[in-house]
């Protein structure tokens, strides 16, 4: 005799169940369970089941589970102490047949998170995450985020959004499109402040990016979405409007600069800056901060000068207003000390 039978438990939920055995030949040869037993469904959490990182303020997290048998509605809770307690309700009731629940991650940073699911009709039908998961805050860099042009020595605001409990953040910048961030802006600044006033360094690049990182957790980080420019600047000092220059006179074009510029190009316009067709000099040392210009015979009331980096034409400045180029007259005679008799003809030259 086998004295055993492998029974696939049916979906017959109950708490007062017994099994009965009897002889098919002798019906009075019978026995049944000495006490009642229970058949119940089961629930198994599949996500989060350990190792996940849930971001506060990010996309909702889909809690997932499997179900066997009839369970009905279930309750979802979470723990922040590795499952020692579950004082935090996610939802009081969800249909267990849905097998998923969209959870807005709470603002409760922890490295010991776990989720528990429990049948409402039978609290012994329960399961929880096998291993801890993590709930962390988030940093979202909002500026610079790409395409900005920030001049050396100017002061610009680095800005970000913060969710969750993050005390301090580190700021760094890259000059190689984010391949590396070797340049420290500030080792620690208040994350809650949401901004930092940065004096732009003398590090010209078209591939600048900024990165922000939680000082307590280097995995909480964000950086510029695209490159921005760090450039030197040049400012034209003269002629800056209102001057009257005579043809063939020598006039000093002067400028100031911030950052490293090797050479500048000087041009002038006679149509109010609509075009700059006239090159004064294609390249002259920027550090000289001055160039002596022999004023050409280009008569106009709407002249302007442009100074630009010889290596980057976008680094430039022009006169703030128009100046004039005028022809010149020099009286040669009479020019003093002459004695011209009345009624004589004399040449004024």
C-alpha positions in Angstrom: 0.0 0.0 0.0 1.2 3.6 -0.8 -0.4 5.1 2.3 0.0 8.5 0.7 -1.6 10.6 -2.1 -0.2 13.8 -3.7 -3.1 16.3 -3.6 -3.1 19.5 -5.6 -4.7 22.0 -3.3 -7.9 23.4 -4.9 -9.0 27.0 -4.7 -11.4 26.3 -1.9 -10.7 28.9 0.6 -11.8 28.0 4.1 -10.7 27.7 7.8 -12.8 24.8 9.0 -11.6 22.1 6.6 -11.1 18.4 7.1 -10.1 15.5 4.9 -11.9 12.2 5.2 -10.7 8.8 4.0 -12.8 5.6 3.8 -12.7 2.2 2.3 -14.7 1.8 -0.9 -15.3 -1.8 0.1 -16.2 -1.3 3.7 -17.8 2.1 4.2 -17.5 1.8 7.9 -13.8 1.7 7.6 -13.1 5.5 7.7 -11.2 8.3 9.4 -10.9 12.0 9.1 -8.6 14.8 10.2 -8.4 15.1 14.0 -8.7 18.9 13.7 -9.6 21.5 11.1 -7.1 22.9 8.7 -7.1 26.0 6.4 -6.8 26.5 2.7 -5.9 30.0 1.8 -4.5 31.9 -1.2 -1.0 33.4 -1.3 0.5 36.8 -2.3 4.2 37.2 -3.2 5.8 40.7 -3.6 8.0 40.8 -6.7 8.9 44.5 -6.7 10.4 46.1 -4.9 12.1 42.9 -3.7 15.5 44.4 -2.7 18.2 46.5 -4.2 16.0 49.0 -6.0 16.6 52.7 -5.8 13.3 54.8 -5.6 13.6 58.5 -6.2 11.6 61.0 -4.3 9.7 63.3 -6.7 10.5 61.0 -9.7 8.2 58.7 -11.6 5.8 56.6 -9.6 7.1 53.1 -8.7 5.0 50.1 -9.7 4.7 47.8 -6.7 4.1 44.3 -8.2 3.1 40.9 -6.8 1.9 37.5 -7.8 -1.3 35.9 -6.5 -2.4 32.3 -6.1 -6.0 31.4 -5.3 -8.8 33.6 -4.1 -7.5 36.5 -2.0 -9.8 39.5 -2.6 -8.5 42.9 -1.7 -5.2 43.6 0.0 -3.5 46.2 2.0 0.0 47.7 1.1 2.4 49.1 3.7 6.0 50.1 3.8 8.8 49.9 6.4 11.9 52.1 6.8 13.6 49.9 9.4 14.2 46.7 7.3 10.8 45.3 8.1 11.0 45.5 11.8 7.8 47.5 11.7 5.3 48.6 9.0 3.7 51.8 10.4 3.3 53.5 7.0 0.2 52.8 4.9 0.5 52.9 1.1 -3.1 52.0 0.4 -5.8 50.5 2.7 -7.3 48.4 -0.1 -6.4 47.4 -3.6 -7.8 44.5 -5.7 -5.2 41.8 -5.4 -6.1 40.6 -8.9 -4.6 43.8 -10.4 -1.1 42.5 -9.5 0.3 46.0 -9.5 -0.1 49.4 -7.7 1.4 52.7 -8.8 3.1 54.2 -5.7 4.1 57.9 -5.5 7.4 57.5 -3.7 7.1 59.3 -0.3 9.5 61.9 1.0 11.1 59.5 3.4 14.7 58.8 2.6 15.9 55.4 3.8 18.3 52.6 3.0 16.1 50.1 4.7 12.9 50.2 2.8 10.6 47.2 2.4 7.0 46.8 1.2 4.4 44.4 2.6 1.2 43.2 1.1 -1.5 41.6 3.3 -4.9 40.1 2.4 -7.7 42.1 4.1 -10.0 39.0 4.6 -7.1 37.0 6.0 -4.1 38.8 7.5 -2.1 35.6 7.4 -2.0 35.9 3.7 1.0 38.2 3.5 4.4 38.8 2.0 7.1 41.5 2.0 10.3 42.5 0.2 13.0 39.9 0.7 15.8 42.5 0.9 16.0 46.2 1.6 15.5 48.8 -1.1 16.4 52.4 -1.0 14.4 55.7 -1.1 16.6 58.7 -1.9 16.2 62.4 -2.6 16.8 64.0 -5.9 18.7 66.9 -7.4 17.7 68.4 -10.7 20.1 71.0 -12.2 18.1 73.7 -14.0 20.9 76.1 -15.1 23.2 76.0 -16.9 21.5 73.4 -18.9 23.0 74.0 -22.3 23.5 76.7 -25.0 24.2 79.5 -22.4 27.1 81.9 -23.0 28.8 82.9 -19.8 31.6 85.4 -19.8 34.8 85.0 -17.8 34.7 86.9 -14.4 30.9 87.5 -14.7 28.8 86.2 -11.9 26.1 83.7 -12.9 23.6 81.7 -10.8 23.8 77.9 -10.9 20.2 76.8 -10.0 18.6 73.4 -9.2 15.5 71.8 -7.7 15.8 69.5 -4.7 13.4 66.8 -3.4 13.8 64.9 -0.2 16.1 65.5 2.7 19.4 66.6 1.2 21.5 68.9 3.4 24.4 70.0 1.2 25.6 69.7 -2.4 28.9 69.8 -4.2 29.3 71.7 -7.5 31.8 71.0 -10.2 32.4 71.9 -13.8 33.7 70.1 -16.9 35.4 71.6 -20.0 35.1 68.4 -22.0 31.4 67.9 -22.4 31.1 66.0 -19.1 33.7 63.3 -19.8 35.3 64.4 -16.6 34.6 66.9 -13.8 38.0 67.8 -12.4 37.2 71.4 -11.5 35.6 72.2 -8.1 33.2 75.1 -7.9 32.3 74.6 -4.2 32.9 71.6 -2.0 29.6 72.1 0.0 26.7 74.5 -0.3 23.2 74.4 1.1 21.1 72.1 -1.2 17.9 73.8 0.1 19.1 77.2 -1.2 18.5 76.1 -4.8 21.1 78.4 -6.2 24.8 79.3 -6.1 26.5 82.5 -7.4 29.4 81.4 -9.5 32.2 83.7 -10.7 33.0 82.3 -14.1 36.7 81.2 -14.2 39.2 82.0 -16.9 38.7 78.6 -18.6 37.5 79.3 -22.2 35.6 76.3 -23.7 32.6 75.5 -25.8 32.1 72.2 -24.0 31.3 73.4 -20.4 28.9 71.5 -18.1 28.1 71.8 -14.4 27.4 68.9 -12.1 25.7 68.9 -8.7 26.1 66.0 -6.2 24.7 65.3 -2.7 27.8 65.5 -0.4 26.4 62.7 1.7 25.6 60.4 -1.3 27.5 60.6 -4.5 24.8 58.6 -6.4 22.4 61.5 -6.0 23.7 63.7 -8.8 22.7 65.7 -12.0 24.5 67.6 -14.6 23.8 70.0 -17.5 21.9 68.4 -20.3 24.0 70.0 -23.0 27.2 72.1 -23.4 27.4 75.8 -22.7 30.1 78.3 -23.6 32.6 80.0 -21.3 34.2 82.9 -23.1 36.4 85.9 -22.5 34.9 89.3 -23.2 36.1 92.5 -24.8 34.6 96.0 -24.4 35.3 98.8 -26.8 36.1 102.0 -24.9 36.7 104.5 -27.8 35.3 105.6 -30.1 32.1 105.0 -28.3 29.8 107.6 -29.8 29.7 111.4 -30.3 33.3 111.8 -31.5 34.2 113.7 -34.6 37.3 112.4 -36.4 38.9 114.2 -39.3 40.2 112.4 -42.3 43.9 111.5 -42.0 44.0 112.3 -38.3 45.5 109.7 -35.9 43.0 108.4 -33.3 43.4 105.8 -30.6 41.0 102.9 -30.7 40.9 101.5 -27.1 39.3 98.5 -25.4 39.4 96.4 -22.2 39.1 92.7 -21.9 38.4 90.0 -19.4 40.0 86.6 -19.8 42.6 85.4 -22.3 42.5 86.8 -25.8 45.6 86.7 -27.9 44.8 89.1 -30.7 41.9 91.3 -31.8 40.5 92.3 -35.1 39.4 95.9 -35.7 36.7 96.9 -38.2 34.6 99.9 -38.9 31.2 100.7 -40.3 29.9 103.8 -42.1 26.2 102.6 -42.2 25.4 102.6 -38.4 26.7 99.1 -37.8 24.5 97.4 -40.4 27.6 96.1 -42.0 31.3 96.2 -41.2 33.0 96.1 -44.6 36.1 97.9 -43.6 39.0 96.2 -41.9 41.2 98.5 -39.8 43.6 95.7 -38.9 43.0 91.9 -39.1 45.1 91.1 -36.0 46.8 93.1 -33.4 47.8 92.1 -29.8 44.8 92.3 -27.5 46.9 93.0 -24.5 48.0 96.3 -25.9 44.4 97.6 -25.3 45.0 100.3 -27.9 45.6 100.8 -31.6 46.4 104.0 -33.5 44.1 104.5 -36.4 44.8 106.8 -39.3 41.2 107.9 -40.1 40.3 107.1 -43.7 38.5 109.2 -46.2 35.1 107.7 -45.5 32.8 110.6 -44.8 29.8 109.6 -42.7 27.7 110.7 -39.7 26.9 107.1 -38.7 30.3 105.4 -38.1 31.0 102.7 -35.6 34.0 100.5 -34.7 33.9 96.8 -33.9 36.6 95.0 -31.9 36.5 91.1 -31.9 38.7 88.3 -30.9 40.8 87.3 -33.9 40.2 83.6 -32.9 36.5 83.8 -32.1 34.4 86.4 -33.9 31.5 85.9 -31.4 33.7 87.6 -28.7 33.1 91.2 -29.8 31.9 94.7 -28.9 31.0 97.7 -31.0 30.6 101.5 -30.4 27.6 102.3 -28.2 26.6 105.1 -30.5 27.6 106.8 -33.8 30.7 108.9 -34.3 31.5 111.1 -37.4 34.2 111.1 -39.9 34.7 114.6 -41.5 36.9 116.0 -44.2 39.4 118.7 -43.1 40.2 122.3 -44.2 43.4 124.1 -43.3 43.7 127.8 -44.0 47.1 128.5 -45.5 46.8 132.2 -46.2 46.3 134.6 -44.7 47.6 132.9 -41.7 49.0 135.8 -39.7 51.5 138.7 -40.0 50.5 139.5 -43.6 50.1 143.2 -44.5 47.6 143.5 -47.3 46.9 147.0 -48.8 43.4 148.1 -49.3 42.0 147.5 -52.8 44.6 145.0 -53.7 43.8 141.4 -54.9 45.2 138.7 -52.6 44.9 134.9 -52.7 43.1 133.2 -49.8 44.3 129.6 -49.9 
